[in-house]
């Protein structure tokens, strides 16, 4: 009479153990990534509705009011008035040096001037424009502003 082994083959047991070890490793890695993201914090900017765009003798002045509701400081690298121009472009200056840091929980104002010589006819009074704020972590936050004459 031939004896039948009741257990599983050692090769199959090894495959099962390796599969379980890989699954546990993936779960631990995912948990750690989530944990590190929480410790690092996140920025969350809001372009406030009090943002203003008005005409002056020097050009169009955009006053961008932003609030950082995130858990880490936000570093603004560029501000753009879509269809008109952006910081870093000839004739566009800011009252603050960019990059500009908005601490967590704080509200800040940044003035951007679009020179009259370069942007005199680029802005239409009464028109609505999109304001985009770019950060060093790759975030793009937008709001809206109506041009005041």
Phi, psi and omega in degrees: 000137182269136181271133181256127177285133182270345183274182178267159180295146179299327179293317179294320178299319179296318179298317179296316180297317179296318179298318178295318180297319178295317180298318178294320179298317179296318179297317180294318179298317177298318179296316180295321179297318177295322179293316179294323178296324179291319180293323181289330181081171179224148174271152176209099181267146171237127172275113188285153179293350178280001176301139190227146175227115182223155182275142176218179180291337181269348181139198178272129181250119178258119175255107183264120177255119182235148177234133178261105180263007181279186182256010173214162180295145176253136180248110181279128181250339184201144175232134184231137169257102190303129180090352182243302182173175182221159176298144185095347179272148180303130179090359178248121180234157176238155177282347178241147177283130176266141005289148183237129183266131173250107182297154180301138179079002184255157173245132182229154175242137177230128177263133177239127180252126174260109188305139180301324183293328183263332189234025185303316183255008183281337182247134179254121178303136180090346180279152178263137181234154176267131175254127177244134178243124182254141179243164183291343179270006177096002179285144175232119183241139183228156176213185183233150179215145176254130181289126178263140180276000000 
